């Protein structure tokens, strides 16, 4: 999982290598980037990061992603239109990376029914070359998370075929709506593959209750419906 099964462009690989060096930790790739259903023009690259100090790692990531964004030619053009200095970066859409972009969540694992905490951030390259979703966990749950992701790396042949057809219709031909694609993808990766629907709780610190987003599409259940946190 430390390397990708599917080849990625040199600049994209440089991004991930640089991030790994900057954080001084390994990156673990999972999801479609490790399977035959990866579509470069549309699929996100999913990455796990494990650390003894999540807060420090998020600060480091925020700094790195901000630097990467600022250095891209597209971002430089956006910033130049807004003026000079930090205020220009603030005003340039898609350039600034904020700590608010990191979303805390709880995930109920299928393998052992444990609840694990983590943080996610979606990052889109300003040049449009790639999109990556990073999941940051404490090192203590590393084995659990990697085992969970391994289950959906080696899928049944029929599941892979369905995913390839589904993504071809969505990404290449554009003949199915996003909502239908999302539902069918989740159904294929869960029920058709013999797994339960994944349950995530995105924690809203401004509210007593978290917003539950499960793979089945259910939302707005209180945290108690999963387990007392």
C-alpha positions in Angstrom: 0.0 0.0 0.0 3.1 2.3 0.1 3.1 2.4 -3.7 0.3 2.7 -6.2 -0.8 -0.2 -8.5 -1.8 2.3 -11.2 0.8 4.6 -12.6 0.4 8.3 -11.9 2.0 11.2 -13.7 5.5 12.3 -12.6 4.2 15.7 -11.2 1.6 13.9 -9.1 4.1 11.4 -7.9 6.4 14.3 -7.0 3.6 15.8 -4.9 3.1 12.7 -2.9 6.8 12.1 -2.5 7.4 15.6 -1.3 4.5 15.4 1.1 5.8 12.2 2.6 9.3 13.7 3.0 7.8 16.9 4.5 5.8 15.0 7.1 8.6 12.5 7.6 6.1 9.6 7.4 4.9 7.0 4.9 1.8 7.4 2.8 -0.5 4.5 2.4 -2.7 4.3 -0.8 -6.0 2.6 -0.9 -9.2 2.5 -2.9 -9.5 2.6 -6.7 -5.8 3.7 -7.2 -5.0 0.1 -6.2 -7.6 -1.6 -8.4 -8.5 -2.0 -12.0 -11.4 0.4 -11.8 -9.2 3.5 -11.4 -10.1 6.2 -13.9 -7.3 9.0 -14.1 -9.7 11.6 -15.4 -12.1 11.3 -12.5 -11.0 9.0 -9.6 -9.7 10.5 -6.4 -6.5 9.2 -5.0 -7.2 8.0 -1.4 -4.4 8.2 1.1 -4.0 7.1 4.8 -1.6 9.0 7.1 -0.7 7.7 10.5 0.8 9.8 13.2 1.4 10.1 17.0 0.2 13.7 16.9 -2.7 14.4 14.6 -2.9 18.1 15.3 0.8 18.7 14.5 0.5 16.6 11.3 -2.6 18.6 10.2 -0.7 21.9 10.7 2.2 20.5 8.7 -0.2 19.4 5.9 -1.9 22.7 5.9 1.4 24.4 5.4 2.6 22.0 2.7 -0.7 22.1 0.7 -0.7 25.9 0.9 2.8 26.1 -0.5 2.0 23.6 -3.3 -1.1 25.6 -4.2 0.7 29.0 -4.3 3.6 27.6 -6.5 1.3 26.4 -9.2 1.1 28.6 -12.4 -2.7 28.7 -12.2 -2.7 29.9 -8.6 0.0 32.5 -9.4 -2.2 34.0 -12.1 -5.2 34.0 -9.7 -3.2 35.7 -7.0 -1.8 38.3 -9.4 -5.3 39.4 -10.3 -6.1 40.0 -6.6 -3.1 42.1 -5.7 0.0 41.3 -3.7 0.8 39.5 -0.4 -1.3 37.4 2.0 -4.6 39.2 1.3 -4.3 38.3 -2.4 -4.0 34.6 -1.4 -7.1 35.0 0.8 -9.1 36.3 -2.1 -7.9 33.9 -4.7 -10.5 31.1 -4.9 -9.1 27.6 -4.5 -5.7 28.7 -3.4 -5.9 29.1 0.4 -5.9 25.9 2.5 -7.6 26.5 5.9 -7.6 24.4 9.1 -11.4 24.3 8.6 -10.9 22.1 5.6 -10.0 19.3 7.9 -13.1 17.4 9.0 -13.1 15.3 12.1 -15.1 12.0 11.9 -15.8 8.7 13.5 -15.9 5.5 11.5 -17.4 2.2 12.5 -15.1 -0.5 11.1 -16.6 -3.6 9.4 -13.8 -5.9 10.5 -14.1 -5.5 14.3 -17.1 -3.2 14.8 -14.8 -0.7 16.6 -15.2 3.1 16.4 -12.1 5.0 15.3 -11.5 8.7 15.1 -9.8 10.5 12.3 -9.6 13.7 10.2 -10.2 14.0 6.4 -9.2 16.7 3.9 -10.0 16.8 0.2 -7.3 18.5 -1.9 -7.6 19.4 -5.5 -4.5 20.3 -7.5 -4.8 23.9 -8.9 -3.6 22.6 -12.2 -6.4 20.0 -12.3 -4.0 17.1 -12.6 -5.3 15.1 -9.6 -7.6 15.2 -6.6 -6.6 13.5 -3.3 -8.5 12.7 -0.2 -6.3 12.3 2.9 -7.4 10.4 6.0 -5.3 11.1 9.2 -5.4 8.7 12.1 -3.4 8.0 15.2 -0.8 5.3 14.9 -2.6 3.2 17.5 -5.3 2.2 15.0 -3.0 1.7 12.0 -3.4 -2.1 11.8 -7.2 -1.9 12.0 -7.4 0.7 9.2 -5.0 -1.0 6.8 -6.8 -4.3 7.3 -10.2 -2.6 6.6 -8.9 -1.1 3.4 -7.3 -4.3 2.2 -10.8 -5.9 2.2 -11.8 -3.6 -0.6 -8.6 -3.8 -2.5 -9.1 -7.4 -3.7 -12.6 -7.4 -4.9 -14.6 -10.2 -6.7 -14.1 -10.2 -10.5 -17.8 -9.4 -11.1 -17.6 -6.4 -8.7 -14.6 -5.0 -10.6 -16.4 -5.3 -13.9 -19.5 -3.5 -12.6 -17.3 -0.7 -11.2 -15.4 -0.3 -14.5 -18.7 -0.1 -16.5 -20.2 2.3 -14.0 -17.2 4.6 -14.1 -17.0 4.5 -17.9 -20.6 5.6 -18.1 -20.1 8.4 -15.6 -16.6 9.7 -16.2 -16.1 9.0 -20.0 -19.6 9.2 -21.5 -21.2 11.3 -18.8 -24.6 9.6 -19.3 -25.6 9.0 -15.7 -26.2 11.6 -13.0 -23.9 12.0 -10.0 -26.4 10.9 -7.4 -27.2 7.7 -9.3 -23.5 7.0 -9.8 -22.7 7.5 -6.1 -25.5 5.3 -5.0 -24.6 2.4 -7.3 -20.9 2.7 -6.5 -21.6 2.4 -2.8 -24.0 -0.4 -3.3 -21.5 -2.3 -5.4 -18.7 -1.8 -2.9 -20.8 -3.0 0.0 -23.8 -5.2 -0.6 -22.6 -6.8 -3.9 -19.2 -7.3 -2.4 -20.5 -9.0 0.7 -19.8 -6.1 3.1 -22.0 -3.9 5.3 -22.5 -0.3 4.5 -19.8 1.9 6.0 -21.0 4.3 8.7 -19.2 7.7 9.2 -20.0 10.3 11.7 -18.8 13.8 10.7 -18.5 15.6 14.0 -20.0 19.1 14.2 -18.4 20.8 17.2 -21.0 23.5 17.1 -23.9 21.1 17.8 -24.7 18.6 20.5 -25.3 16.0 17.8 -23.1 15.0 14.9 -24.2 14.6 11.4 -24.2 11.0 10.4 -23.4 10.2 6.8 -23.5 6.5 6.0 -22.8 4.7 2.8 -26.5 4.0 2.6 -27.2 7.7 2.3 -28.9 8.1 5.7 -28.2 11.4 7.4 -28.8 13.4 10.6 -29.0 10.6 13.1 -27.7 11.5 16.6 -24.4 10.1 17.7 -26.1 7.9 20.2 -27.5 5.8 17.4 -23.9 4.5 16.8 -22.5 4.5 20.3 -21.8 6.9 23.1 -18.6 8.8 22.2 
